[in-house]
Amino acid sequence: MTAAVLLSIPTAAHSEVEAKNIILACNAGGNPTLTYQTPSGKVLVVHHLLRLNPDTEVRCTVDGLGLLTYPLCAGPEVRTAFSPPYLIVGDGVGGQLSLVNGVDDRAVVSGLLADQSDMYAAIPSQFTGLAHADNAMDLLIQLASPRPNILRIEEASDLSSWFPADASVFNRGSGEHDALLAADVPTQMFRSRARARK
């Protein structure tokens, strides 16, 4: 007979968030000499921008070739605080920051670098039941919100090593879900993790 432990533990579904102070530079000919490429799969959350020269324009590429750009800041302020923060997505194509000016210049962009998957809020979830039927184990899960979500079931034989479970998840509406697993799995612990999606 299969033994299972269902865990409803508040877990932060976040990877490490890295603080960034990025130095950008251009030479007297206006050509960028120090640029920054947002890594693919990451989001740069820009909070502050400090320019030495208010005539300097900080640009972000969209197409990866530098042919299509938009100004991050081109106003008269030397120090700019973005509220809400400015988000620059690293998609493997665009997301490069550079300076444009006719003089030798520098700027500092300050913010946080995070995984794109962490830009969506976690949704609290809990197991509400367990049933066996047709050689399958049915986990009943209730989410705190009915909003569109990505729900994952994870399994472990201890509390430190969690892996994705081979589960089929079905949305029953109103935040209720079923997760079907094979009934012949060894003794395991299961947990659910959900986050909002677009």
N, C-alpha and C positions, 0 to 999 in steps of 0.2 A: 504494500500500500504506500502511496506517495505521501510524504510529509512535507509540508510547506509552512514557512513563517512569512506572514505578510507584514511589511514594515511601513508605517506612515510616519516618516521622519522628515522634518523640514530640511531640505537640502538646497544649497545654493548651486544652481546649475551654471556656474560661471567659471571660466578659465582665468588665468592671471591677467590682470589689467596693468599695463606698463605706463608710467608717467614719462612724458617726452618733452624735452626742450630742444627744438630743432633749429640749428643755425643755417640760414640761407645767405648766399652771397652772390654778388655780380661784380664784374670788373668795369673799368672806365669806358669800355666800349659797349656796355649794356648787356654783355653776354653772361648768363648764369655760370658761376664757378662752383657753387655749393648748392645742390638741390636735394630734395627728399622724395622718395617714392614710397607711397603707402603700400605695404605688403598685400599681396593677394589674399583675400579672405579676412582682412582686417578693416577696421574703421578707425580713422583718426578723429578724435573728438577734440576740436580746437576750442580752447577757452580764452586764450590771450594772444595778442600779437604786439610785438614791440619793434618799431622801425626807427633807425637812426635818422632817416630822412623822410619827411612827410610826402615827398614827391615820388618815393619808391612804391612800386606796385607789386604786390604779391599775387602771383597767378597760380591757378591749378589747371592742369591739363585734363581734358575729357577723353580725347581719342588716343592718347599714348604717343602720338607723333608730334605733339606740340602745335598742331594746326588749329585745333579748337581748344580755346582756353577761356576761363572766366576769372575776373579779379576777385580775390579773397577780400581785399581791402584796397581802396584807392582814394580814400578821403583824406582830409587834412590832419587827422589825428595821428600822433606818433605812437601812442599806446591805445590799443583797442581791446575791449572786453566784449566777448560775444555772449549774448543772452537772448534766446537759447544758444547753446554751443553750435559751432559750425561743424558739420559732419562731412568727412571726405572718405569715400569708399574706395578701398583697394580692390579693383576687379581684374587686375592683371593687364589692364589696357591703359586706363587713365590714373588719376590720383597723384600726379607728381606736382610738388610745390617748387616754385622758382621765383626769383626776383627779376624785375625789369626796371632799369634806370640807366641814365647816361653817365653815371659816376660810379666809382668804386664804393660799394655799399654793403651793409649787413642788415639782417632782420632775425628775430627769434620768434618762433611759433611754439607756444606751450599748450599742452593738452594731454590726453590719454589715448593709448592705443589698445583697442579691444577686439576680440573676435566678433565677426558680424553676427554670429548666433547669439551673442550675449546682449545684443541691442534690443532684445525682446524680453518682456517681463516674464518671470516665472509665475506659474499658476499653482497655488496650493492644491494638493490632491490627497485622497485617502482611499484605502480599500474599505469597501462596505460589505463584502461577502465573498464566499468561495463555494463553488459547486463543481461536481463531477458529472460529466455526461459524454457518452460515446467515445470513451478512451481519451477524453480531453478534460483539462482543468480550466474552469471559467472563473477568472478574477473579476469581481465587480468593483469599479472605480468611480468615485465621485469627484469631479473637479469643482473648485470654488467659483468658477466662472464658465458660462456657456460659450464664451467667445471662441472664434477659430483658434485651434491649438495644434501643437505637435506633442503627442503623448508617447513616451517611451517606457517600456517595462525593462527593468534590469534585474539580474539574478546574481547571487553570490553564495559561496559556501562558508564565507566568513564576512565580517563587517568592513573589511578593508579593500577587497578586490571585487569590484562590480563590473559586470559585462552585460551587453545588450542581450536580452532574452529572445528566443525564437518564438515570438508571439504575434498573433493576428488581432489587431485592435479594431473594434467596431464602436461607432458613435451612436448611442441610443437617444441623444437629444437631452437638453436641459442639463448639460454637464455630466451626464451618466455615460460610462463606457464599459464595454466588455473586452477582456483580453483572454484569448484562447491559447493554451499551451498544451503540449503533449502530456498525458497523465502519467507517463512512465519515467518522468525525470527523477533523478535522485533527490534526496533531501536537500532543499535549497531555501534561501531567503529571497524574497522578491520585494522590489520597491517600484514606485511609479514616479516619473518626473515629467512635468508638462511645462510648456512655455507658449506664450501667445505667438501667433503668426499673423501675417498680413491677410 
